[in-house]
Structures are given as structure tokens and as C-alpha cells.
Amino acid sequence: MSKLNNEDIELRNKITQRLIDLRESTGLSQSDFAKLHDIDRQQVNRWESFESERGVTIYTIKRFCILLKITLQDFFNDSLFK
């Protein structure tokens, strides 16, 4: 896998921050969010990690949106991405 360039890192970090912000907007900790949606807490932690070289996939983002009952458009329709 090739190394991420600065633009890619910036996008990865924006997506990660969006995941964190949306989860926090539910008022749930990572553990509580994971329990509510019957997923592993470590999985939520990986989604929200700024250290991951790969970041999350669009499939993960879509799954996350389904859990929050929002669309992909809602996820990306934020000032972070403009």
C-alpha cells in the first residue's frame, strides 16, 4: 500500500472527526454506542482512530450512517467537506 499524501491524510482525519462528532451527538460513549448497536467496542474505536493508515472504507461509513439513520449525503454534507 502506498503512503498517504497530505491531502489524503487531511481527508481521512476529517472523516474520522465526523464519525466521532456524530457518535458524540448521540450522547453515547464508544462502549454504549457499541452495545446499543450490537457491535464490538474495539470496532468503534478503530473507526474513530486517527492512527489508522487506511482509515475507514465507504462501506463502513454507510454502515455507520444506517446505525444513525442518516444518509451518506447527510454524512458528507458538512462544512468539513466543503
C-alpha positions in Angstrom: 0.0 0.0 0.0 1.4 3.4 -0.9 1.9 6.0 1.7 -0.9 8.6 2.1 -0.1 12.1 0.8 -1.0 15.2 2.9 -4.3 15.7 1.1 -5.3 12.1 1.8 -4.4 12.4 5.4 -6.4 15.5 5.8 -9.5 13.8 4.3 -9.0 10.7 6.5 -8.8 12.9 9.6 -12.0 14.9 8.6 -13.9 11.6 8.1 -12.6 10.3 11.4 -13.6 13.5 13.2 -17.1 13.4 11.5 -17.6 9.8 12.9 -16.6 11.0 16.3 -18.8 14.1 16.2 -21.8 12.2 15.0 -21.4 9.4 17.6 -20.9 12.0 20.4 -24.0 13.8 19.2 -26.0 10.7 20.2 -24.7 11.2 23.8 -23.2 7.8 23.8 -19.7 6.7 24.7 -18.0 4.3 22.3 -18.9 1.4 24.7 -22.5 2.4 24.9 -22.8 3.0 21.2 -21.3 -0.4 20.5 -23.7 -2.1 23.0 -26.7 -0.3 21.5 -25.9 -1.5 18.0 -24.5 -4.9 19.0 -21.0 -4.3 17.6 -17.6 -4.7 19.2 -16.4 -1.6 21.1 -13.0 -2.1 19.6 -14.5 -1.8 16.2 -15.9 1.6 17.1 -12.5 2.5 18.5 -10.9 1.6 15.1 -13.4 3.6 13.2 -12.5 6.6 15.3 -8.7 6.2 15.2 -6.6 8.9 13.7 -3.7 6.5 13.7 -5.1 4.1 11.1 -3.1 4.3 7.9 -6.1 3.1 5.9 -8.9 4.9 7.5 -12.5 3.7 7.1 -14.0 2.4 3.9 -17.1 3.8 2.3 -18.8 0.6 3.3 -18.0 1.3 7.0 -19.3 4.9 6.6 -22.5 3.6 5.0 -23.0 1.1 7.9 -22.4 3.9 10.4 -25.0 6.0 8.6 -27.5 3.2 8.8 -26.9 2.9 12.5 -27.5 6.6 12.9 -30.4 6.7 10.5 -28.8 9.3 8.3 -27.9 9.2 4.6 -24.4 9.2 3.1 -25.3 12.7 1.8 -26.0 13.8 5.3 -22.7 12.4 6.4 -20.7 14.3 3.8 -22.9 17.4 3.7 -21.0 19.2 6.3 -18.7 22.2 6.3 -15.7 20.0 6.9 -16.0 18.6 3.4 -16.6 21.9 1.5 
